[in-house]
């Protein structure tokens, strides 16, 4: 597997395409845990064991599944998890960046994962009340204690990333990035590059839309969380599905799949960008990793970038409550 480097101050070498684990526990329907564990082991076997989970996924059950899957193969895994994406007392989405919570959350994640150290530990969402300097300061203590190797942030604004990096080197910023979601391009990516921070792109397939396997809402299970996302509302989805046409055309041209074209586009954004498409199936993992071998020409890339932009995509990427927790 090709490798890329996240960060310059404290560089971390990772596979060019990682594996998002969120969908391995119930959220986009009900996945098969046996298949999910096999997918993780397959990633390790292929040298692509850059795993991404969070204590927020299935209330910790996702970390437990990952921990079970990596038992005996920890030396083949680069393990990333996150903290701080919480539900407030009224049930609304929120964040917790209190220093004491950082320490508590890390201890619980280590236990669920069954490991002594987390390779890359992200603040999942920025707490608008707690100064970022306090949160990153607590995370830095975890590094000093040997419980965490590298620090990351997620869905933070450029200004917040700059402030956090001043406290302790941030190795990677994780934020949604795909042909459908390019909010990071004007300011956040340039800031990361100025500071020498790597970029981890989650949802590079726009939660499956860019695979060309979703034709309408009826293709989603009744208990699929995407039904709550504005981009998957019937009218919006009908619009967005049409936007996949040029991706399908390029896939046919290159003898690959639409998913591989979409991931290859993200890979083309720079050697400091690492997409982490999620799946719980071995066949899909193999397909996603194959994107690293797809060579798109400048003309191909320009065609895609011109055909899909923020104005053409219908719906926000999260429901209203969650949208308020990003870009802080």
ChimeraX attribute file (.defattr): number of C-alpha atoms within 10 A of each C-alpha:
attribute: neighborCount
match mode: 1-to-1
recipient: residues
	/A:1	16
	/A:2	12
	/A:3	14
	/A:4	19
	/A:5	21
	/A:6	24
	/A:7	24
	/A:8	17
	/A:9	13
	/A:10	17
	/A:11	18
	/A:12	18
	/A:13	12
	/A:14	21
	/A:15	23
	/A:16	23
	/A:17	30
	/A:18	25
	/A:19	25
	/A:20	22
	/A:21	26
	/A:22	21
	/A:23	20
	/A:24	31
	/A:25	22
	/A:26	18
	/A:27	15
	/A:28	18
	/A:29	16
	/A:30	13
	/A:31	16
	/A:32	13
	/A:33	18
	/A:34	13
	/A:35	15
	/A:36	22
	/A:37	22
	/A:38	15
	/A:39	25
	/A:40	28
	/A:41	22
	/A:42	18
	/A:43	23
	/A:44	20
	/A:45	13
	/A:46	13
	/A:47	16
	/A:48	25
	/A:49	27
	/A:50	24
	/A:51	25
	/A:52	23
	/A:53	26
	/A:54	25
	/A:55	24
	/A:56	19
	/A:57	19
	/A:58	16
	/A:59	12
	/A:60	17
	/A:61	18
	/A:62	24
	/A:63	30
	/A:64	19
	/A:65	21
	/A:66	24
	/A:67	21
	/A:68	14
	/A:69	20
	/A:70	22
	/A:71	13
	/A:72	9
	/A:73	12
	/A:74	15
	/A:75	10
	/A:76	17
	/A:77	20
	/A:78	20
	/A:79	21
	/A:80	20
	/A:81	24
	/A:82	26
	/A:83	27
	/A:84	23
	/A:85	21
	/A:86	17
	/A:87	13
	/A:88	11
	/A:89	8
	/A:90	6
	/A:91	8
	/A:92	10
	/A:93	17
	/A:94	20
	/A:95	20
	/A:96	23
	/A:97	26
	/A:98	19
	/A:99	18
	/A:100	11
	/A:101	15
	/A:102	22
	/A:103	17
	/A:104	12
	/A:105	14
	/A:106	22
	/A:107	15
	/A:108	14
	/A:109	22
	/A:110	19
	/A:111	13
	/A:112	19
	/A:113	26
	/A:114	17
	/A:115	15
	/A:116	12
	/A:117	20
	/A:118	23
	/A:119	18
	/A:120	23
	/A:121	29
	/A:122	24
	/A:123	28
	/A:124	27
	/A:125	24
	/A:126	28
	/A:127	21
	/A:128	13
	/A:129	10
	/A:130	14
	/A:131	15
	/A:132	22
	/A:133	18
	/A:134	16
	/A:135	24
	/A:136	28
	/A:137	15
	/A:138	18
	/A:139	27
	/A:140	20
	/A:141	16
	/A:142	22
	/A:143	18
	/A:144	10
	/A:145	11
	/A:146	12
	/A:147	20
	/A:148	21
	/A:149	18
	/A:150	24
	/A:151	26
	/A:152	28
	/A:153	28
	/A:154	23
	/A:155	21
	/A:156	23
	/A:157	17
	/A:158	19
	/A:159	14
	/A:160	18
	/A:161	25
	/A:162	19
	/A:163	14
	/A:164	22
	/A:165	22
	/A:166	13
	/A:167	16
	/A:168	19
	/A:169	22
	/A:170	31
	/A:171	28
	/A:172	31
	/A:173	27
	/A:174	22
	/A:175	24
	/A:176	22
	/A:177	22
	/A:178	23
	/A:179	24
	/A:180	26
	/A:181	20
	/A:182	14
	/A:183	16
	/A:184	19
	/A:185	12
	/A:186	9
	/A:187	12
	/A:188	22
	/A:189	21
	/A:190	14
	/A:191	18
	/A:192	23
	/A:193	14
	/A:194	10
	/A:195	19
	/A:196	21
	/A:197	29
	/A:198	27
	/A:199	29
	/A:200	25
	/A:201	23
	/A:202	23
	/A:203	21
	/A:204	29
	/A:205	29
	/A:206	19
	/A:207	19
	/A:208	16
	/A:209	22
	/A:210	27
	/A:211	20
	/A:212	18
	/A:213	12
	/A:214	17
	/A:215	14
	/A:216	17
	/A:217	17
	/A:218	10
	/A:219	10
	/A:220	16
	/A:221	13
	/A:222	12
	/A:223	12
	/A:224	15
	/A:225	14
	/A:226	21
	/A:227	17
	/A:228	11
	/A:229	16
	/A:230	18
	/A:231	24
	/A:232	26
	/A:233	16
	/A:234	14
	/A:235	14
	/A:236	17
	/A:237	22
	/A:238	17
	/A:239	16
	/A:240	23
	/A:241	19
	/A:242	12
	/A:243	22
	/A:244	21
	/A:245	16
	/A:246	17
	/A:247	26
	/A:248	20
	/A:249	14
	/A:250	20
	/A:251	19
	/A:252	13
	/A:253	10
	/A:254	15
	/A:255	10
	/A:256	17
	/A:257	22
	/A:258	26
	/A:259	26
	/A:260	24
	/A:261	32
	/A:262	26
	/A:263	29
	/A:264	24
	/A:265	26
	/A:266	21
	/A:267	22
	/A:268	17
	/A:269	13
	/A:270	13
	/A:271	14
	/A:272	22
	/A:273	25
	/A:274	29
	/A:275	29
	/A:276	27
	/A:277	26
	/A:278	24
	/A:279	22
	/A:280	24
	/A:281	20
	/A:282	18
	/A:283	11
	/A:284	15
	/A:285	21
	/A:286	14
	/A:287	14
	/A:288	26
	/A:289	25
	/A:290	19
	/A:291	23
	/A:292	20
	/A:293	12
	/A:294	19
	/A:295	14
	/A:296	16
	/A:297	10
	/A:298	10
	/A:299	9
	/A:300	15
	/A:301	19
	/A:302	12
	/A:303	14
	/A:304	21
	/A:305	14
	/A:306	9
	/A:307	15
	/A:308	19
	/A:309	15
	/A:310	13
	/A:311	8
	/A:312	12
	/A:313	20
	/A:314	18
	/A:315	19
	/A:316	15
	/A:317	18
	/A:318	16
	/A:319	14
	/A:320	12
	/A:321	11
	/A:322	12
	/A:323	12
	/A:324	12
	/A:325	19
	/A:326	18
	/A:327	18
	/A:328	15
